[in-house]
């Protein structure tokens, strides 16, 4: 019996399988990181017209866990575009029974993105977008079959600067941004009213989205919805100069949008956006001077109905605005300045 087992173990098919498995382990444990560090800069230069690098890339071939640390995407001159401190992905083979890729968990820590509109209207991402659009193959009308059990994005950071304006450039920073999502499926039989329904832990609400996204050309169309967002927490995310705060208030909104990067007569790719049928409701809203003081404005409900925006034609129209249960207060100091003038 032992001799038979030994003969099977030393047979050519078993030795080939064992050798291939050994090579797979060596590749996963020892070769993924050095290969990734060589491949990422090449991808950045040749496919993204940018610089792309990572501090470390790890892959466990036994548990199918991958971790990328310190990824950085930058313009050729070194100006930052995006990056993150850590990305963790845990793959699962059970999705093969449904002919789909299955991911147990995705964790993204400290993602960062920088959006800058330079003098003349050119976006700092223009070179990368133009490189992506060099691919003349027609875009696929199918979406990858994907199942994700859990997605967590923590401590996100978005910085926006508009230097295409007279005077001092406008700058706004959004942080911290976070999303927690349980259950994402692109399978047709699983798609309900919304493809994504994500918790916003920093803002205490729910974000819903359904639609389509394309990279060649860069375009997206869909519907967005917000429910139960707490305005005081939302305002703390927006890091910008202001002299007011919102002690209370909740926000709900819904809209349909179309977005694309289009080429202007100068040959630059610029964003185009159209929003239609936007509805917004704020409840129990209060506005007060920053640093303390009685509210200068209180509203039981504020509602905006059927608003439309066209970035191309720079037009905005609103079907209706209603305010219910409003209270307005104003105080003038000894110098004759109203508190409203300092907000």
DANORFEN-V668067 format. One record per backbone hydrogen bond with DSSP energy under -0.5 kcal/mol. CO is the residue of the C=O (numbers start at 0). NH is the residue of the N-H. If there is no record, write none. Layout:
# DANORFEN-V668067
CO&NH ; CO&NH
This chain:
# DANORFEN-V668067
0&4 ; 1&5 ; 2&6 ; 3&7 ; 4&8 ; 5&9 ; 7&10 ; 10&14 ; 11&15 ; 12&16 ; 13&17 ; 14&18 ; 15&19 ; 16&20 ; 17&21 ; 18&22 ; 19&23 ; 20&24 ; 21&25 ; 22&26 ; 23&27 ; 24&28 ; 25&29 ; 25&30 ; 26&30 ; 26&31 ; 27&58 ; 30&34 ; 31&35 ; 32&36 ; 33&37 ; 34&38 ; 35&39 ; 36&40 ; 37&41 ; 38&42 ; 39&43 ; 40&44 ; 41&45 ; 42&46 ; 42&47 ; 43&47 ; 43&49 ; 50&73 ; 52&71 ; 55&68 ; 57&66 ; 58&60 ; 59&63 ; 59&64 ; 63&90 ; 64&59 ; 65&88 ; 66&57 ; 67&86 ; 68&54 ; 68&55 ; 70&83 ; 71&52 ; 72&80 ; 72&81 ; 73&50 ; 74&77 ; 78&74 ; 80&113 ; 81&72 ; 82&111 ; 83&70 ; 84&69 ; 85&108 ; 86&67 ; 87&106 ; 88&65 ; 88&90 ; 89&103 ; 89&104 ; 91&94 ; 91&101 ; 92&95 ; 93&96 ; 94&97 ; 94&99 ; 95&98 ; 100&146 ; 101&91 ; 102&148 ; 103&149 ; 104&89 ; 105&151 ; 106&87 ; 107&153 ; 108&84 ; 108&85 ; 110&156 ; 111&82 ; 112&158 ; 113&115 ; 114&160 ; 115&117 ; 115&123 ; 116&162 ; 117&120 ; 121&117 ; 122&125 ; 124&128 ; 125&129 ; 126&130 ; 127&131 ; 128&132 ; 130&133 ; 131&134 ; 133&135 ; 143&145 ; 144&100 ; 145&185 ; 146&102 ; 147&183 ; 148&182 ; 149&105 ; 150&180 ; 151&107 ; 152&178 ; 153&109 ; 153&110 ; 155&176 ; 156&112 ; 157&173 ; 158&114 ; 159&171 ; 160&116 ; 160&162 ; 161&169 ; 162&164 ; 169&161 ; 171&159 ; 172&174 ; 172&238 ; 173&157 ; 176&155 ; 178&152 ; 179&198 ; 180&150 ; 180&182 ; 183&147 ; 186&189 ; 186&190 ; 187&190 ; 193&191 ; 195&208 ; 197&206 ; 198&179 ; 198&200 ; 199&202 ; 199&203 ; 199&204 ; 202&229 ; 204&199 ; 205&226 ; 206&197 ; 207&224 ; 208&194 ; 208&195 ; 209&222 ; 211&220 ; 213&218 ; 216&215 ; 216&218 ; 217&260 ; 218&213 ; 219&258 ; 220&211 ; 221&256 ; 222&209 ; 223&254 ; 224&207 ; 225&252 ; 226&205 ; 228&230 ; 228&250 ; 229&233 ; 230&234 ; 231&235 ; 232&236 ; 233&236 ; 233&237 ; 236&174 ; 236&238 ; 237&239 ; 238&172 ; 242&289 ; 244&246 ; 244&287 ; 247&285 ; 248&230 ; 249&282 ; 250&228 ; 251&280 ; 252&225 ; 253&278 ; 254&223 ; 255&275 ; 256&221 ; 257&273 ; 258&219 ; 259&261 ; 259&271 ; 261&263 ; 261&269 ; 263&266 ; 267&263 ; 267&269 ; 268&122 ; 269&261 ; 271&259 ; 272&310 ; 273&257 ; 274&308 ; 275&255 ; 277&306 ; 278&253 ; 279&303 ; 280&251 ; 281&301 ; 282&249 ; 284&298 ; 285&247 ; 286&295 ; 286&296 ; 287&244 ; 288&291 ; 293&288 ; 295&328 ; 296&286 ; 297&326 ; 298&284 ; 299&283 ; 300&323 ; 301&281 ; 302&321 ; 303&279 ; 304&318 ; 304&319 ; 305&318 ; 306&277 ; 307&316 ; 308&274 ; 309&313 ; 309&314 ; 314&309 ; 316&307 ; 319&304 ; 321&302 ; 323&299 ; 323&300 ; 324&299 ; 326&297 ; 330&338 ; 332&335 ; 335&337 ; 336&332 ; 337&340 ; 338&341 ; 339&342 ; 342&242
